[in-house]
Amino acid sequence: MKHFVRVAILVVVLTVLLGFGLDNMGYMPELASVQGAAIDDLFRKHVWVISFLFSLIMGFMLYSFVAFRKKPGDDGSGDHFEGNTSLEIVWTIVPLFIVLYFAYLGAEALAETRRADPNAYNITVVGSQWSWRFDYEDFGFSSTELRLPVDRQALLLLTSTDVIHSFWVPEFRLKQDALPGEGMERELRVTPTIVGDYKLRCAELCGLEHAYMLSDVIVMEVSDFEAWVAEQTEGPAGDGAERGEAWAQQFGCQACHSLDGSDRIGPTWLGLYESIETLVDGSTVVVDDAYLIESILDPQATIVEGYENVVMPPTGASMTEEQIQDIVEFIESLSE
Ligand code: CUA
């Protein structure tokens, strides 16, 4: 009996030390969403259970090393045990209830992260190899940055144009896959709590540039957000080429097409207009307005030699005719 009392004390001490140590290690970035609180709560409980289980095993083992070590001159083979039914029942039943309890806590936390605010506004998040686009459905514009007003719930509808991507902002704690295909949209609700700059990361291995599939997430005061929305809905000023530059920025074209002649996933736009391209079937084509418009609307219609293995996302489907015309003028201006 005295052994059990000593081990119990050792286990309690180890659990407390380990639990507090892990809890205060700061391995998580600052929490910056309402939904994340439920996740952190659950995580903290897990950390304590882990601390206890580790201490239980290590406590018994360390104590045995010392208390039951071989004495000098002791050549016996030790006591022999033949199972213990009540102990086996206890160590089956107790973990069963702990697991059930955590299943309940998990379901509760999941419900908490999905609690809908009727005033939530809608943003469609589109993942493509290898960039993100955000369509602000309620305001009618797109952006390559995710700007959110503080303390208001955003309902994100996640989708993908090609393979599986995953939306993850560590400070929000939430993570959700963006899946390709009709009817495969997934929802994620986020209510940011702290004004600041964050990073959206893709959390699903999605190809060559997966590690660089980042976007800025900017949580703003409500008044700043409204000013930004007003600016975006007004659309860019200037002539066609200047507007085209802004649209290309909004739709994320430069993730694949450089403006300085350098090689990215797609052809550079510098000097592209009126150049002569060789297609995969060996024929040639002069890059003019009609060819560019076709390539924006139906990227797979004609493939230029050397780009057989890259698939351009059908971003053009989300653009208006005027936006496409502006972008063509912008590309044309890069050849002057
Ligand atoms: Cu997209 Cu990884």
Boltz pocket constraint, residues with backbone or C-beta under 6 A from the ligand:
constraints:
  - pocket:
      binder: B
      contacts: [[A, 127], [A, 128], [A, 129], [A, 130], [A, 164], [A, 165], [A, 166], [A, 202], [A, 203], [A, 204], [A, 205], [A, 206], [A, 207], [A, 210], [A, 211], [A, 213]]
      max_distance: 6.0
